[in-house]
Amino acid sequence: MSEIIDKLLDSAQVWQASQQKRQTRTDAAATGFHLLDEYLPGAGWPRGAMIECLIPHCGIGELQLILPVLRKLTREGLTAFWIDAPHIPYAPALARAEVDIAHIVQVHTQSREDQLWTLENCLRSSTTGLVMVWLDSIKRSEIRRIQLAAEAGDSLCILFRDTSHAQEHSPAALRLKLAPEDGWKLQTDILKRRGGWPVADLKLSIPPVVDLPRSRTAEIIQGPWSQRQD
């Protein structure tokens, strides 16, 4: 019987009364995007919970979505961990965005067990404000393990995965599906949230990293590699 219950909990098919308190509490970190906050319980990123951001590929503006809370937490002296990020964080850009880079820690792991161990311990630390991790294949039981660690540390945990996992069940407290839109916008579908139904097609305005019209980017990104070779 215990095994059956564990499987149901892992597949997120059972409503748990013990989680109702977290669903209605106001302990959340504002995302910095008012339109998104309107639809999130507590009007922000849920603390002590795991958040899934499903993206078609890296670089669509997903870090711009995280930037306001990253700036807030690091300036409060809390550490933000980047675990197995696909690219090295560009420190000058983060500093210019008023992120306290003294509280940014990048971690590269060597194996799945190493990755999960690192993730769990970062989440359980009292000095942690945010943990971001990039991974694809992960078991539901592992997601649940991460969720429990986030609850224990009361910190934010953001898991970046490929959009192809959107149809899978997940114990994550919040699931967002992101897609790029023209005009510095990010289409955001809320696939799962506590205490509410899914919400589709939110258009979030993402501030550009560089304050320059897109029409002028072609004037800048030029080089011999773009010239036709006959």
C-alpha positions as CSV (number, residue, x, y, z in Angstrom):
1,M,0.0,0.0,0.0
2,S,2.8,2.4,0.9
3,E,4.4,1.8,-2.5
4,I,1.2,2.6,-4.3
5,I,0.7,5.8,-2.3
6,D,4.3,6.9,-3.0
7,K,3.8,6.4,-6.7
8,L,0.6,8.5,-6.7
9,L,2.4,11.2,-4.8
10,D,5.3,11.2,-7.1
11,S,3.0,11.5,-10.1
12,A,1.3,14.5,-8.5
13,Q,-2.1,12.8,-8.8
14,V,-3.1,13.2,-5.2
15,W,-4.2,16.5,-3.6
16,Q,-2.5,16.9,-0.2
17,A,-4.1,18.9,2.5
18,S,-0.7,19.5,4.1
19,Q,0.2,21.6,1.1
20,Q,-2.9,23.8,1.3
21,K,-1.2,26.2,3.8
22,R,1.6,26.8,1.3
23,Q,-0.9,27.3,-1.5
24,T,-2.6,30.2,0.2
25,R,0.3,31.8,2.1
26,T,1.7,35.2,1.0
27,D,5.3,34.3,1.4
28,A,6.4,34.8,-2.1
29,A,9.0,36.8,-4.0
30,A,7.7,39.3,-6.5
31,T,8.7,38.4,-10.0
32,G,9.0,42.0,-11.1
33,F,6.4,41.5,-13.8
34,H,3.0,42.7,-12.6
35,L,1.0,40.7,-15.2
36,L,2.6,37.5,-14.0
37,D,2.3,38.3,-10.3
38,E,-1.5,38.8,-10.8
39,Y,-1.9,35.1,-11.6
40,L,0.5,33.6,-9.0
41,P,-0.5,32.7,-5.5
42,G,1.1,35.2,-3.1
43,A,1.7,37.5,-6.1
44,G,5.2,36.2,-6.9
45,W,7.6,33.2,-7.1
46,P,6.6,30.7,-4.4
47,R,9.3,30.4,-1.8
48,G,10.2,26.9,-0.5
49,A,9.0,25.4,-3.7
50,M,10.3,24.2,-7.1
51,I,9.5,26.1,-10.2
52,E,9.9,24.6,-13.7
53,C,10.6,26.9,-16.6
54,L,10.1,25.0,-19.9
55,I,11.9,26.6,-22.8
56,P,12.5,25.6,-26.5
57,H,16.1,26.6,-26.2
58,C,18.4,28.8,-24.2
59,G,18.6,32.6,-24.7
60,I,14.9,33.4,-25.3
61,G,14.9,35.8,-22.4
62,E,14.4,33.4,-19.6
63,L,17.2,35.0,-17.5
64,Q,15.6,38.4,-18.0
65,L,12.5,36.9,-16.4
66,I,14.6,35.9,-13.4
67,L,16.7,39.0,-13.2
68,P,14.4,41.1,-10.9
69,V,14.4,38.5,-8.1
70,L,18.0,37.7,-8.7
71,R,18.9,41.3,-8.2
72,K,16.8,41.6,-5.0
73,L,18.1,38.4,-3.4
74,T,21.8,39.0,-4.0
75,R,21.5,42.6,-2.8
76,E,20.0,41.2,0.4
77,G,23.2,39.2,0.8
78,L,21.7,35.8,-0.2
79,T,23.5,33.5,-2.5
80,A,22.3,32.6,-6.0
81,F,23.7,29.3,-7.3
82,W,23.9,28.5,-11.0
83,I,24.2,24.7,-11.3
84,D,25.3,23.3,-14.7
85,A,24.4,26.5,-16.6
86,P,24.9,26.0,-20.4
87,H,26.9,29.3,-20.5
88,I,29.2,31.2,-18.2
89,P,27.3,34.1,-16.6
90,Y,28.5,37.4,-18.0
91,A,29.6,39.2,-14.8
92,P,29.8,42.8,-16.3
93,A,26.2,42.5,-17.6
94,L,25.0,41.2,-14.2
95,A,26.8,44.0,-12.4
96,R,25.3,46.6,-14.8
97,A,21.9,45.2,-14.0
98,E,22.7,45.9,-10.3
99,V,23.1,42.2,-9.3
100,D,25.6,41.8,-6.5
101,I,27.9,39.4,-8.3
102,A,29.8,38.7,-5.0
103,H,26.8,36.4,-4.2
104,I,26.8,34.5,-7.5
105,V,28.2,31.0,-7.4
106,Q,28.5,28.8,-10.5
107,V,28.8,25.1,-10.0
108,H,29.7,22.4,-12.6
109,T,28.9,18.8,-11.6
110,Q,30.3,15.6,-13.0
111,S,27.4,13.2,-12.6
112,R,23.7,13.0,-12.0
113,E,24.2,11.9,-8.3
114,D,26.7,14.8,-7.9
115,Q,24.2,17.2,-9.4
116,L,21.3,16.1,-7.2
117,W,23.5,16.1,-4.1
118,T,24.7,19.6,-4.9
119,L,21.3,20.8,-5.6
120,E,19.8,19.4,-2.4
121,N,22.5,20.9,-0.2
122,C,22.4,24.3,-1.8
123,L,18.6,24.4,-1.3
124,R,18.8,23.4,2.3
125,S,21.4,26.1,3.2
126,S,20.2,29.1,5.1
127,T,22.4,31.4,3.1
128,T,20.7,30.4,-0.2
129,G,18.2,32.7,-1.8
130,L,18.0,31.1,-5.3
131,V,19.1,28.0,-7.0
132,M,18.9,27.6,-10.8
133,V,19.7,24.3,-12.5
134,W,19.7,23.3,-16.1
135,L,18.9,19.6,-16.8
136,D,16.7,17.6,-19.0
137,S,16.1,14.0,-18.1
138,I,15.0,13.7,-14.6
139,K,12.7,11.2,-12.8
140,R,9.6,12.3,-11.0
141,S,10.9,10.9,-7.8
142,E,14.0,13.2,-8.2
143,I,11.8,16.2,-8.8
144,R,10.0,15.4,-5.6
145,R,13.3,15.0,-3.8
146,I,14.3,18.5,-5.0
147,Q,10.9,19.9,-4.0
148,L,11.3,18.6,-0.5
149,A,14.8,20.2,-0.2
150,A,13.4,23.5,-1.4
151,E,10.7,23.3,1.2
152,A,13.3,22.6,3.9
153,G,15.4,25.6,3.0
154,D,12.5,27.9,2.1
155,S,14.4,29.1,-0.9
156,L,13.6,29.5,-4.6
157,C,14.5,26.7,-6.9
158,I,14.1,27.2,-10.7
159,L,14.6,24.2,-13.0
160,F,15.1,24.9,-16.7
161,R,14.0,22.1,-18.9
162,D,13.1,21.6,-22.6
163,T,9.6,22.4,-23.7
164,S,9.1,18.8,-24.8
165,H,8.5,17.9,-21.2
166,A,5.4,20.1,-21.0
167,Q,3.0,17.2,-21.2
168,E,4.6,15.2,-18.4
169,H,3.2,15.2,-14.8
170,S,5.3,17.0,-12.3
171,P,5.2,17.6,-8.5
172,A,6.6,21.1,-9.1
173,A,4.6,23.8,-7.4
174,L,4.7,26.1,-10.5
175,R,5.3,25.3,-14.1
176,L,5.8,27.9,-16.8
177,K,6.1,27.3,-20.5
178,L,8.0,30.1,-22.2
179,A,8.4,31.1,-25.8
180,P,10.0,34.1,-27.5
181,E,7.8,36.8,-29.1
182,D,8.6,39.7,-31.4
183,G,9.0,43.1,-29.8
184,W,10.9,42.1,-26.6
185,K,8.1,40.0,-25.3
186,L,8.0,36.5,-23.7
187,Q,4.9,34.4,-24.2
188,T,4.2,32.7,-20.9
189,D,1.8,29.9,-20.3
190,I,1.2,28.9,-16.7
191,L,0.8,25.1,-16.9
192,K,0.4,24.5,-13.2
193,R,0.0,26.7,-10.1
194,R,-1.2,26.1,-6.6
195,G,-4.7,27.1,-6.0
196,G,-5.7,27.9,-9.5
197,W,-6.2,26.7,-13.1
198,P,-3.7,27.0,-15.9
199,V,-3.4,30.3,-17.6
200,A,-2.4,30.7,-21.3
201,D,-0.8,33.3,-23.5
202,L,0.5,36.0,-21.1
203,K,2.7,38.5,-23.0
204,L,5.5,39.7,-20.7
205,S,7.5,42.6,-21.8
206,I,11.2,41.8,-21.4
207,P,13.5,44.7,-21.1
208,P,16.4,44.5,-23.6
209,V,19.8,43.7,-22.2
210,V,21.2,46.6,-24.2
211,D,19.2,49.8,-24.7
212,L,19.4,49.8,-28.5
213,P,16.7,49.3,-31.1
214,R,16.7,45.9,-32.7
215,S,16.9,47.5,-36.1
216,R,20.4,48.6,-35.3
217,T,21.8,45.2,-34.2
218,A,22.7,44.4,-37.8
219,E,24.9,47.4,-37.8
220,I,26.9,46.0,-34.9
221,I,27.1,42.3,-35.4
222,Q,29.1,42.5,-38.6
223,G,32.3,40.7,-39.5
224,P,34.1,38.9,-42.2
225,W,32.2,35.7,-41.1
226,S,28.9,37.2,-42.4
227,Q,30.3,38.0,-45.9
228,R,29.4,35.7,-48.7
229,Q,32.3,33.4,-49.8
230,D,32.3,32.9,-53.5
